[in-house]
Amino acid sequence: MDRFFRELNPPSLKLWRAKGGEHMNIDVNYVGVLVAAVISMVVGFLWYSPVLFGKPWMKLMGYTADSLKKAQKEMGKLYGVSFVLSLITAYILTHVMALSMNFYHYSALSTGVISAFWMWLGFVMPVQATSEIFGGKKWKLFAINTGYQLASMVVMGVVISFF
């Protein structure tokens, strides 16, 4: 099975070495980065919808249905900023995946999932946990928010693996 996935490695995740090995260039597929960022936003809309975690998230944040509707009218710019941040995350994840694939020689799909998990565990989750330790200590809210970050990054890794 791993042999099958190794053959699916897209050329955009290959690491190109210059003559003499002095520096390396990573060929970034910007369409893949864009699609990964869009999918990340879709995951967020689903994650915080009433279908998944919207109701407990609203309660923990202190929102009512009316106050949330009012706040959503003013969130257009915030969604724009969030999208730009998703683009940055997808771009960095692409680099981490390229480096990881060329070191470990795993398939693109395996590399996407594994790299996303370790980036979340090492960089995202600790920052969010520290915020809760010194902040509101709403651990259920922490679980919802950091769970979204994990799901988002893993989905981005999977999407990037196909480009």
N, C-alpha and C positions, 0 to 999 in steps of 0.2 A: 504494500500500500504506500509506504513512504517513497518507493521508487517512482510510483505514479505521480505523487505530489512534487517530487524533485524535478520532474519533467515539466511541471506547470510553472516553474519559476519564471516570472516575466522579466524581460531584459531591462526594464526600468529599475529593478532592484539590484542590478549587477554593479559591482564596484570596479571602476576603471582605474588602472594604475598608469601613471605617466612613465616615460622611459626613465630608467634609473631608480624607480621606486621612491622618488623624492616627495611626491604628494599624490593624493587620491582624489578622484572626482566621482561624485555620486550623481547618476543620471536620474533626476526627479521627474516623474510623470505628473505634471500639474493637473491634468484631468482627473487622475486618481485622487490627488489631494483635494480637489474641489468636490468630487463625488463623496469622498469620505467625510468631509466637513458637512455637506448637506445631509447625509445619512445620520451623522451625529446629532444634528438639530432635530431630525425626525424622531430619533430615539428619545431625545429630551421631551418632545411634545407628547409622545406616548407615555413615557415614564411618569411625567407629572400630570397626566390626564386622569380623570375619574376611573378609567379602565384599569389602571395599575395603582399608582401611589398618590394620586392627586388629592383624594379625600384626607388621608392621614397627614399628608404634607401641609395641606391648608390648615388643618387643626393645629398642628405643631407650630406653624408660622403665625398663627393667630388671625388668619383670614376668615372672613365670612364669604358667602357666594357673592354678595353685593360689593364688598370691599375688594375682592379679587377682580371682578369685572371692571371696576373703576381703575384699579392698578394696571390691568392689561391694556387699557387704552393708552397708557403712557409708556408702555414697555417696548414700543417699536424700535427706538434707538438702542435699548439694552439688548434686544435680539440681534441687532446689527453688530454690536460689539461682541456679543457671544459668538456670532458666526465668524468674525475675524479671529477670535481666539481659537475656535475650532480649526480654522485654516492653519494657524501656527502649530497647533498640536499635531495635525495630520502631516504637516511638512516635517516636523522633528521626528515623528514616528517613522516616516519614510526613511529618514537617514539612519535611525537606530536599526530598522529592519534590514537595510542594505548592509550595514556593518555586521550585524548578527548573522545574516545569511552567509556572508562571505567568510565568517570565522567558523561557524558551526556546521554549515552546509545542510541545514534543514530545509524543508520545502518552504515556499513562500507563505502558504497558509499556516503552517505550524509556527513559523517565525513571526507572523503577524499577531497571532494569539498570544504566544509566549512573550514577545517583546512588549505588547500592550499591558499584559498582566504585571510584568516586572516594573515597567515604568509607573503604573498605578501604585503598586505596592511600595516602591521606593521613593516616589516623589509626590504623588497626589494624596494618597490616604494619610501619610504622616502629617502633612500640612493641615488637612481637614481635621484630623484627630487632635492635633495641638490646639487648634482653634476651639474645639469643644472643651478640651481640658481647662483652658483658661477663660472660656466664654460661657455660653448658655448651658452647657452640659446636657443638651437634649440628644441623647444617644440614639433615639429612634429617628430623629431628624438627620443625624449624622449618617445612620445606616442607609436612609433613603438617598441622601445627596451623594455619598461616596459610592453607593451601589450604582447610581446613574453614571458617575465618572468611570467606574470599571466597565460597565456595559458599553458606554460610549467608546472608550478606547479600544476595547476588544472588537467591536463592530468596525471601527476605523481600520484596525489592523487587518481584519478579514477583507474589507473592501480594497485596501491598498494592495493586498496580496494578489488580486486579480488584474492589476494594471501593470 
